[in-house]
């Protein structure tokens, strides 16, 4: 499909720079199966679901993947910023760096901030490989848990560029950019639909008889990127690591067999569930990489309802929600959202989508 079909106008004033408080006070646009639109708030979620429906949340935890340092070993020492995007092994990460033109294969970058202690006071990494669009492979001087701790000491949460370009990250973001479910380190972007949840909302859901299940998908920086290809068939998705336990898969399959619906909290949970579900609609245990790319025409096998935020024009995520609820319906829903003052992107409001019947 042509990428420009997924374009839309978004006034800059609609980009949220901070989350609302309490988190479940965010607005929530209901998009019903017939395309009807209703305005609500996230705290109303239990009233839009039924007993025996099953929520699936992503328990990945965002690491301090934004590192600042300088190139060393040459006559000049230009400043370098790196965003870790994928863990390769115990000492190596794929990263996006800028300015990329200042680095060549074999260069060494020393990360560290004055006044902050990280083992020996700094963290060195060699550029093992340099690819396109600022992507490099960094081989660090530490390994395993020591490297994890060094990154945690020296890094900061990698806010999406549409927020970071408007203001500097601060201490509030360290808490604001984690969901209440965060448990497993590995994401470089938050599963933002989960940011709306509070303990109060969790209690209300459980009291209604709605189950909550945890899966893990370590969200990569590719989630920030618009599709540059003119046709969606030419876009290459970044792969991300995910896992669904046998207990979770069995519980979800059993609930579905009894008529319960699967409610994905976020596109990350949806993509993992769809990757793990066979042609017959049975969710299988899963542990591995997924690069699933969902566009209109895709036949959903696992997910019936999707809670998600409002996404970028031309993004793979807007393509996904268009596949789920229909492109014309989602364009109309987004026009309603902009006209009604909804807040967009990671710290913004939510929409609850009911899948278009097959």
N, C-alpha and C positions, 0 to 999 in steps of 0.2 A: 504494500500500500504506500501511497505517497505520504511522506512525512509531513508535508504542509497541511494535510487534512487534520492534524492534531495541534494546530496552532490556534491561539486565542489571545485576545488583548487582556493584559492585567495591569491596572494602575499600580505604580510603585507603592503607594500608600497602603496597599492591602497586605504587604509583606510584614508578618509579625516578627518583632525583634526581641520580645520577651513572652513567656507563657502567661496565661491568666492564672489567678489564684482564687479559690482552689482549682486544681487541674481539671476536675470534672465539671467545672463551671463553664468550660469552653462551649461554644455553640456547636450544634450538630444538625446538619441538613439531612433529612430523610429523603432518599430517592427510592420510591416504591416500584414494584415490578411493572406497573402500568405507566411509569414515568411521572406520577404525581409527586409533587415536592411538598415537604412539611418542615417547618422550622422548630427546632427543639434545642436542648442542651445535653451534654454527655451524661449528666446525672440521670437523665430520663431513659438511658439505655435499657434497664431491666423491663420497662413497660413496653418496649418494642420487640422484646424477645419472649419466648415461651418456656415453660418448664421443660426440662430435658434437652433444650438447646445447649450446645457445647462451644464455649469460647476457646480459641487457641491463641496463646500469647507467645511472643518471642522473648526468651530470657537472656539473650546476649547482653554483654556489658561493654560499653564504649571504653576503649583504652585511650590513654593520653598520647594520641598518635601524631600530634603536631609538634615537630621539633625545629628548633632554631639553632644555627651554628655558623661556622665559616669554613671555607676551603683552606687547607694548610698545605705546606710543602712546596709552594711556588712563591714567586716574588711578591705577589699580592694575595690578600686574604679576603675576598668578597664574602658578604653575608649570604647564607644559603638557608632556605626554608624547605623542610621536607614533611610530607604527609604520608605516613605509612598506610599502605592500602591492602597488603596481603602478606601473611606470614608464610614463608617458604620452608624454613627449617629452623633449627635451634639458634642460628646466628644470622640468618639472612631474611630480609624483607624486600618486597617490591614497594616502591615509593614514588610519589609525584614530587618533583623538586622544582624550585624556581629561585633565581633565574637559571633555567636548564642550560643555557648557552655558556654559563660559567663553569660547567663541569664536563670532564671527559673521562672515559674509562681509565681506571687506575688512580684517579684523584682520591684524596682523603678529605673527609669532612669531619670537623670536630664540633660536636654538639655540647652545649653547656651554657649555663647562665651564671653570671657572677653572683655570689651570695647563696647559691643553692648547691648542696653537696650531693654528689652522685658517686659513691665508691671512691674512685681516685680523683673526683672533681670534674670529670668530663667523660664523654663517650665518643669514640672514634668509629668511623665507618668508611670503608673503601667502596668506590663505585666499581662494582664488578661487571656491570653491563649497562649500556645506555640505549634505550629504545626511542620510540616516537612520542611526541606530545609531552615531553618532560618526565617520562617514566624511566626509572632506573632500578637496578638491583643493588641494594646496599648490603655489604658483608660487615657486620659489626665486630668490634674487638671483644665483646662479651658474648656469653652463650647461655641459653636456657633461662633458669630463674634469675640469674644475675642480670641478664639482658632485660628481662621483663621488669625487674625492679628499677633498673637504670632509666628505662623509657618512662615508667611511672613517675620517677623523681624529676626528670627533666622536661617531660612533655606537657601538653595541655590538650583539652578536648578540641577536636577538629571541627569547629562550627562550620556549617554549610557556607559556601562563598556568598550566597545572597544575604546572609546575616553578617558574616565577618567583614564584608565590604562596607557595611553601614556603621559598625561599631566594633571596638576591640573586645575579644573574649575576656571574661573576668571570673572571679571566684564563684559568683552565682551560677555560672554555666556548668561548673563541675557537678552540681546537684541537679540543676534544671534539665540537663541534657542526658539524664539517665532515667529509665523507667523504674517503677517500683518493683518490677520483676527481675531486674538486672542481676545476674549471678555468674555467668560464664564469660570471662574476658575474651575479647577477640574482635569486636566490631570497631570500625572507624567512623561509623555514622549510626545515630540512634534509630531504632525501629519506632518512628515517631508517633504512630497511633497509640502505642502503649504509654506515651507520656501523659495521656488524659486520665489515667486510672489513679484512684486513691483507695486507701483501705476501706473507707466508707462505701464506695461504689462496689468494691469486691464483696463486702458483706451483703449489700442489697441484691447482688446477682445470685449469690449462693442461697440467700433466703427465698428467692424465687424458684430455686431448683435448677439453676443453670450451672453446669460444670465449667471449670477452668483448667486447662491443660497447658503445660509448658513444652515448647520445642525450642531449638536453638538454630538461628541462622546468623552467622557473623557478617553483618552488612558491610559492603565495601564502598569505596569512594565513587565507584561507577554510578551509584544511585543519584549522585548530584548532576550527572552529565546529560545535556540534551543530546538528541540523536542528530548527528551532522550529515549522515547519508541522506540523499534525496528520496530513497525508497527504503522502507523498513527491512526489506529482505537483505540489504547490504550492511545492516548494523550488527556489530559483534558485541555480545554481552560479556561483561566481566563475570568470571565464575566466583561463587561464594561457597563457603563450607557450611553445611548444616547437618542436623541430626534430629531424628524422631525415635524415641525409645519404643521397644515392643509393647510395654505397658500402655503408653499413650496411644499407640496405633490401635491396640486391641480395644481400649476404652472408647475411642472415637468410633470405631466400626460397630461396636455393640450399641452405642447410643443411636447411631444412624439406622441400624436395623430395627430399632424401636420407634422410629419416626422423628428423632431429634435432628435438628439442623446443625451444620458445622458453621461456626462464625469465626472467620479469620480476623484477628486484630492486627491489621496492617498488611501491606502488600508483601512483606517479607514472610510472614506466616503463610500467606496464601501461596506464594511461589514455592515454598518448601513442601507444603501439603500436596500441591499439584505434581511436584517432582516425585513424590513418594507414592502416588496413587496409581494403581494399575488400570488397564483398560476397562476392567469390570467394576471399577469404583471402590476397590478395597485399598485402604491405606496400609502401606507396608512399613516396617521399620526401615530407617534410612540413616546412613552416615557417609557423607562424601560431598563432592562438589556438585553444584547445580548452576547452570547458565541458562535456565529456561527463560524464554522471551515470549510474552503473551500479548498478542494483538487480536483485533476483531477477527472472528472466524474460529478462534480457539474453542474447543469443547471442554468446559469445566467438569472435572470428575469428582472433586472432593468438597468444594466450598459452596455454600448456599447464600451466605451473607458476609459482607465485608465492611469493617470499620476502618476508615483510612482518612488521612489528611487531604488537603487540596494541593495538587502537584504542579510542577513546571510545565509550561507549554512545550510541545515537541519531546517530552520526556517519555522514557519507557513506561513510567508509572501512569501517566495519563493514558497511554495506549492500553495499559492493562485494565484500568477502570472502564475505558470505553468498550473493551471486549466484554467486560462483566455486565454492564448495564446499558450498552448501546452508545455509539458515538454521538448521535443527535441528542439523546437524552442527557449525556454528560456535558455537552456544550451548553445545553439549555440550563442545566444545573449550575454550571460554573458562571454563566451569565447572571443567574439569580443570585449566586453567592457574592459576586462583585457588586451587583446593584444593591444588595442588602447589607453590605459592610462586613461580610465574613473576612476572617484573617487567614492568610495563606501560608503554606510551607511548614517547616519543622515545628515552630512554636505556635502555629496557627490553630484554626478550628478543625472540626472533623465532619465527615459525611458518612452516613450509614446506607450502604447500597444493598438492595435486594436483587439477586441475580435474575436476569431476563430468562424466562422459561425457554428450554430448548425447543 
